Amino acid sequence: MGEKAEQKRETVSGNGWPVVPLVIASLLLRIWPEQDWAEVTAAVIGGAGALAALYGISECVRAARRERSLRGSAALTVVLLLLAITNWARAQF
């Protein structure tokens, strides 16, 4: 039982990886704001990161529903992903 709960914790904390492409896209837009290639690249990378973040959020919600002890880490991961999506969208538009 303890091993199963430990595997779920790793899954919830592993859902935060979409922050990486969102941060890269935001940095591209902030470093080269007037470059067309940077805007296109940031849109592609950020769009993929946003889709992955939405999937990660759904996985966190699903894990929090299954296991009550994971609610804190799932909520933290969801907040982190939402902040990353907001930062990328603010830089993009």
C-alpha positions in Angstrom: 0.0 0.0 0.0 2.8 2.5 0.9 4.6 1.7 -2.4 1.4 2.4 -4.4 0.9 5.8 -2.7 4.6 6.7 -3.4 4.1 6.0 -7.1 1.1 8.3 -7.2 3.1 11.1 -5.5 5.8 10.8 -8.2 3.1 11.0 -10.9 1.5 14.2 -9.4 4.9 15.9 -9.1 5.8 14.8 -12.5 2.9 16.7 -14.1 4.8 20.0 -13.7 7.1 19.5 -16.6 5.0 21.6 -19.1 6.3 24.7 -17.2 9.6 24.3 -19.1 8.3 25.0 -22.7 6.1 27.8 -21.4 9.0 29.5 -19.7 11.1 29.1 -22.9 8.4 30.6 -25.0 8.0 33.5 -22.5 11.7 34.2 -22.5 11.8 34.2 -26.3 9.1 36.8 -26.4 10.7 39.0 -23.8 14.2 38.8 -25.2 13.3 39.3 -28.9 9.8 41.0 -28.8 10.0 42.4 -32.4 11.4 39.3 -34.2 8.9 37.4 -36.3 10.8 34.1 -35.9 10.7 34.5 -32.1 7.0 35.1 -32.1 6.3 32.0 -34.3 8.6 29.8 -32.3 7.1 31.0 -29.0 3.6 30.4 -30.3 4.5 26.8 -31.3 6.4 25.9 -28.2 4.0 27.7 -25.9 0.9 26.2 -27.5 2.3 22.7 -27.1 3.3 23.6 -23.5 -0.2 25.0 -22.8 -1.9 21.8 -24.1 0.5 19.7 -22.0 -0.3 21.8 -19.0 -4.0 21.4 -19.4 -3.5 17.6 -19.6 -1.3 17.8 -16.5 -4.0 19.7 -14.6 -6.5 17.1 -15.5 -4.2 14.4 -14.3 -3.6 16.2 -11.0 -7.4 16.6 -10.4 -7.9 12.9 -11.1 -5.1 11.9 -8.7 -6.4 14.2 -6.0 -9.9 12.7 -6.3 -8.4 9.2 -6.0 -6.1 9.8 -3.1 -6.8 12.3 -0.4 -3.2 12.6 0.7 -2.2 13.9 -2.7 -4.5 17.0 -2.7 -1.8 19.4 -1.4 0.8 18.5 -4.0 -1.8 18.3 -6.7 -3.1 21.8 -5.9 0.4 23.2 -5.9 1.1 21.7 -9.3 -2.1 23.0 -10.7 -1.3 26.5 -9.4 2.2 26.3 -10.9 0.8 25.3 -14.3 -1.9 28.0 -14.3 0.7 30.6 -13.4 3.0 29.4 -16.3 0.1 29.5 -18.8 -0.9 33.0 -17.6 2.6 34.3 -18.0 3.0 32.8 -21.5 -0.4 34.2 -22.6 0.4 37.6 -21.2 3.7 37.7 -23.1 2.1 36.3 -26.3 -0.8 38.6 -26.6 
